Amino acid sequence: MNKSIFLVLIILLSLDLSAAPMPTAGSSILNSPQWSSAFSQMGFSLKNISTEWVFLNNSNDKTTFNQELSLGLKTLSETARLNLKIETPKNKTSVENYVKKFLRDYNQYGFELLSSKTMILNNSNVVVVDLMQKNKATQSRQIFLSNKDKILTATCIDKTEYFQMTSTLCNQLLNNLNWN
């Protein structure tokens, strides 16, 4: 009897199991960017997400989870970040007008505006703003997307020397965005 219990225990311990302390929390497979379940809570989904992207811990404040998520790269660049923030403006506005109110503030926050352009992505207007930190240490791209009354701000940032690679990965990810 003791040998069979010991044998079952050894077999169970040798299995490669993934479990979380609570369902869909922590190390749960559902809490992976590739499953897109966290994004669906924000009102969109992302398909074909590279396994290089992992969730970063924004804060311990559970109230911000539905409005903001951060992703980082596992191996390509440890400084790369993609922050996704969803907002519902008080007054209904176009994405272009929404961005205009931020354009004048970038300079006072230490950023040089490199470019700002409007384009079409998945049949909706998108504003892309490229920025360089004044000390030239980091470069970033903000992509503003709108759907109905919500505006998604995707901020891709990395050290200047890695930014070209990181922005390509961010663009690939956002090209697969579908609103729910």
Buried (B, 14 or more C-beta within 10 A) or exposed (E): EEEEEEEEEEEEEEEEEEEEEEEEEEEBEEBBBBBBBBBEBBBBBBEEBEEBBEEEEBEEEEEEEEBBBBBBBEEBBEBBBBBBBBBEBEEEBEBBEBBEEBEEEBEEEEBBEEEBEEEEBEEEBBBBBBBBBEEEEBBBBBBBBBBEEBBBBBBBBBBBEBBEBBBEBBBEBBEEBEBE
